[in-house]
Amino acid sequence: MKQFTQGAVYILVFLLSLTATHLNAQDNKDRLVWDQQENVEQFWDRYIDSRGGLSWERSTDYPEYDKVKEGDTFMVELEQGPCLMEFFHSRWRRANDVWRWGEDMNNYGGCPYVFD
């Protein structure tokens, strides 16, 4: 019985952690799914539109840290190309690292170089 109770507690904690992560993601619409046949930038545009547009203008410079909020979006423009960024858990991350749309997306445009 003790093993059963421990197992049930582990499962409950795991399920609660999944729910908390999902709620913190500020996903206010149906989650978008990237079809690899779709151009990455077209998909990013759909995602941005579903959230009411970019929080910050496209730029080569990141917004000032003390002015950004959790869930803000920004398109960084690097020499190698653009990369959609999302402010998540107190730092800028590639939006694909937040949402896990597809591993190939992190190789697109400037995405491999955003942390150089």
N, C-alpha and C positions, 0 to 999 in steps of 0.2 A: 504494500500500500504506500509506503514511504517513497519508493521509486516512482510510482504512478503520480503522486502529488508533486514531486520534484519536476517530473516531465511536463505536467500540466502547467506548472508555474513558468518553466522555460518557454513553453509555447505561448503563453499569455503575454509574457514580457516581450517576446519577439514580435507578436502581432501588434502590441501597443507601440513598439518602436517604429514599425512600418507606418502606422497611422500618423504618428507625430511627425515623421519626416515628410509625409505627403502634405499634411496641413501647413507645415512651415514653408513649403514650396510656393505658396500663394497662387495655386492653380485655380483660377476662377472660371475657367471654361473647360470644355472637353479637351483632353490632351491630344495634341497633334501627333501624327505618326508620319515619319519621313519615308517615302518610297524612293529607293535609290535611283529610280528612273527620273525623278524630279531634280532639276537643277538646285543646288544647295542654296544659292541666293534667293531663288523663288520661294523655297521653303522658309527661309529666314523671314522673308517679307510677309508670308502668311502668318507666321508666328508673331511677328511684330504687330501686324494688323489686329490679330486676335487679342492683343493686350492694349490696344488703343494707341499704338505707335511707340517709337523709341523714347525712353526717358531722357536721353541725352543725344545731342546731334552727333552725326558721324564725324570723326576727327582722328588725327594722328596722336593727339594728347588725351590722356585719361582725365575724366572729370575730377575736381578736387575731392579728396577722400571725405572731408567733413561735411560735404553737401549731398552725398549719395545716400540712398535708402535701400534697405533690403528689397530685392526684386527688381531694382532698376536695370534697364537694358541700355546697351551702348554698342555701336559698331565701330571698332577700332580699324583704322586704315593704315596698313603697313605697306612697305615697298613690295612685298610679296602678294598683297591682296588684302581683302577685308576679313574680319572675323567677328561674329556676334558674341558679345560678352554679357554676362548677367551678374549682378552683385548678389552674392549668396553666402550666407554665414560670414559676414563681415569682410569679404574680399571679392575682387573681380575674378570671375571664372569664365572659361569658355562656356557658352550656353549649353553646348553639347555635353559638357562634363556635369552640368546640373541635371539635364533631362535625359541623357543617354539615347539620343536619336539614332546614332550609328557611328561606329568607330571610324569609318572613312571620312566623316565630317571633320574630325580633328586634323586631317591631312590637307584640308581645303584652304586655298588662299593663304592668308597670314596666320591661320590658327596654329600651325606648328611653331610659330616664332613669337607668340604674344608674351612669353615669359623670358625671352632672351634679354 
